[in-house]
Amino acid sequence: KETGPLANHKSALKRIRQSERRRKRNQHIRSGMRTEIKRLREAIEAGDSSLANERFASTERAIRRAATKGVIPKRRADRSVSRLAKSVSGIG
């Protein structure tokens, strides 16, 4: 059986609601970012440079958006984009 939150104070209940909303939002953004990265890696492994370049743009956008929203640190986003760009440029 499922029980409700253990908090008794109004402010603590509000914090629980807020953190749950944030968790779901972060999960959605992170999941989308990972999917884009996976699709780009598939294109790189297939050796299709035009498709890889196309997907790199959407992947970079997803990674930068995640960093802007605070889901991942900005430096990690820079590092990920850099490594992916290096992989894409190494195809042709």
SULTA-V769056 format. One record per residue. N is the residue number from 1. OMEGA is omega in degrees with one decimal (999 if undefined). NEAR is the number of other C-alpha atoms within 10 Angstrom. Layout:
<<N:OMEGA:NEAR> <N:OMEGA:NEAR>>
This chain:
<<1:-174.9:2> <2:178.1:4> <3:179.0:5> <4:180.0:5> <5:-177.9:10> <6:-177.5:9> <7:179.4:12> <8:-176.0:8> <9:-177.7:9> <10:-178.4:8> <11:179.7:10> <12:176.6:13> <13:178.1:13> <14:178.8:12> <15:178.2:13> <16:178.7:14> <17:-179.3:13> <18:-177.3:11> <19:177.4:11> <20:176.6:12> <21:-179.9:12> <22:-179.8:13> <23:179.4:12> <24:179.2:11> <25:179.5:14> <26:-179.8:17> <27:-179.8:13> <28:-178.9:12> <29:-179.5:18> <30:-179.7:19> <31:178.0:13> <32:178.8:16> <33:-179.8:20> <34:178.5:14> <35:178.8:13> <36:179.4:21> <37:179.7:22> <38:179.8:13> <39:178.4:15> <40:-179.7:24> <41:176.8:18> <42:179.1:15> <43:179.3:21> <44:180.0:23> <45:178.1:13> <46:179.2:12> <47:-179.6:15> <48:-173.5:14> <49:-179.3:17> <50:177.7:14> <51:-180.0:16> <52:178.3:25> <53:178.3:18> <54:-178.1:12> <55:178.8:21> <56:-179.6:23> <57:-179.5:14> <58:178.5:15> <59:178.8:24> <60:179.3:21> <61:-179.7:15> <62:-179.7:21> <63:179.7:25> <64:178.7:22> <65:178.7:18> <66:179.2:22> <67:179.7:19> <68:-179.5:13> <69:178.3:13> <70:-180.0:11> <71:174.3:18> <72:178.7:17> <73:-177.9:13> <74:179.6:17> <75:177.7:10> <76:177.8:13> <77:179.1:19> <78:-178.5:15> <79:180.0:11> <80:-179.7:16> <81:-179.8:20> <82:-178.9:13> <83:178.9:11> <84:178.8:20> <85:178.4:16> <86:178.7:11> <87:-179.4:15> <88:-178.2:24> <89:-180.0:12> <90:-178.7:11> <91:-172.1:16> <92:999:8>>
